[in-house]
Amino acid sequence: MNMIYLRKIKLIVICCTTICITAQAQIDRNTWTVGGSFDLGIELGRTAGSIDRFQVQPKVGYFPIKHLQAGAVVLVDYEKTEFREAVLQTGFGPFVRYYIKTPKNISPYVSTELLFTSHTTFALGENTNFRRPQETLIRPGVGFAIFLTPRIALENQVNFEYATTDKIKFGEWSTLQFSVGFQLHFYRKEDTKKVGVSVAN
């Protein structure tokens, strides 16, 4: 029984190693992507501590040239604070990302996001809420994508978020963010012999 068990483990290790070696990043021109991320934020300024927070960011992108991705991101951030309040932040904006291709299935990248957001604050247990001024978020960051297959990638990213508003009362602040997400890559190659496009194998 031990020999059979060891053989099974060995087979699984070989299969996983083969997948990691053969999975190549699909970051060529004319590739479409869809995915999203979940974020964890560490406040660097003087702000109330967050107790509960949920943030999700769906993304859609396209590679106009090899290694360069451009697209749009949507932000939904729900957060509870120490003062029996909940803040809902929503926004959208463009992003640009450049991948560095490596022989392995891991591709480092640098990125920049520009988001235009609005806030609504709710008093927990009461039927009152108020809107804060709109914010502009600038997010330069670095990360890496692990391609499990040519079309499926897991992503880890670190952003430095700089937030600003036109209202002096709320001021400016910065945040260090750690993101974990995924992305699906759909490569479409033009058929030079026929009219239309076909999905590449």
Number of C-alpha atoms within 10 A of each C-alpha: 6 7 8 9 10 11 12 12 12 11 12 12 12 12 12 11 11 11 15 17 14 15 20 21 26 24 26 19 17 16 21 21 21 16 19 19 20 16 18 13 16 12 15 10 10 7 9 11 12 15 9 11 16 13 18 16 19 18 21 19 22 22 22 14 13 15 19 18 24 20 18 18 19 18 19 15 17 17 16 21 15 11 11 11 15 20 20 18 19 19 20 20 17 17 20 18 20 19 19 14 17 11 11 14 21 22 22 17 18 17 20 18 21 20 21 17 20 16 18 15 18 18 15 13 8 9 7 9 14 10 12 15 14 17 20 18 22 18 21 18 19 16 19 18 21 22 26 19 18 18 18 20 23 18 21 17 20 20 22 18 21 16 18 18 17 12 12 8 8 12 10 15 16 17 16 16 17 18 19 15 18 19 22 20 22 19 21 16 16 13 11 8 6 8 8 9 11 12 10 9 6
